[in-house]
């Protein structure tokens, strides 16, 4: 490009920018709530003043606990856990394929394969998929990150690691929780079987902002589900319990108080909840919710009914209310993938799902309109409308074959600004 062409292009950009900045602020403020999260992020990179507006708008969404402007982070789960994608939250679906955007990973040289082990306040908590070493705190929209100090390791022992990531509102401190279950498996032919059947040891380590070290606070009271869907309500992280030997959920919710750093069992919804497997916790309109699976049906094609219970008053057993029931279903697209492939790459669905099918159906979010977003088998997403009982399967452009979904509300603040404030 010659000098005159560059000058004309720069003059055009400056003119366009001037026109954008000259819009009345009330018009801009009216536009912002109508933008999906991806457009809002792009809006913030137009110019410094627009970035301030976009950042302030996202801060309002966080403080008001609104479900607007949510996004979905999809982590590629096969064959290598090294890609992140972003899509806008599908509050409605018009049948067209949803566009995805690949997320830049500036840490990939030092951590080529990773797990998404938590999402909170616009930040992702990542851990090395191979070593489960020191986590990274990463903002996918500003593309900056920090690496936390290394934790205590157990190199000669079989390990099972669970992470938690949240915020203590009483002390205004972020905390990362790392729970390591381990045992010495030296000399055993099948270390995995021995690990689950032998008496277990565990170590709970905490990293708090303002104290750049990991502290060991003792052992864990339960086996906890390692999925990144741990739920923060009332200053406490929540997990479902997990029975690794039987590859199924244990039917109990356990909390970890980020203030006093104690584990506690959460009261079950009703005495009848025992026949359902409580396999997930989530937040519904600021309240703790539990997802249970009815085990009355058998077989891969007849997954049990999903029941969603909401605790209206935190800690009060009698305040549990069953809000939704979702009928047994496997998405048609997923059935076609199972039926149309006879090779071994589908063993994860055809074999494990027969034993623990509830582990592969996750409730991701319940929108203000009442639509429920579901993830099936790490392969498909669907919207469920409780008023009609209809399921709408979502189609994406260029998505990975296997993925894990995290609901994410983005921020335009740098990690140091949020995590170390």
Order of alpha helices (4+ residues) and beta strands (2+ residues): alpha-alpha-alpha-alpha-beta-beta-beta-beta-beta-beta-beta-beta-beta-alpha-beta-beta-beta-beta-beta-beta-beta-beta-beta-beta-alpha-alpha-beta-beta-beta-beta-beta-alpha
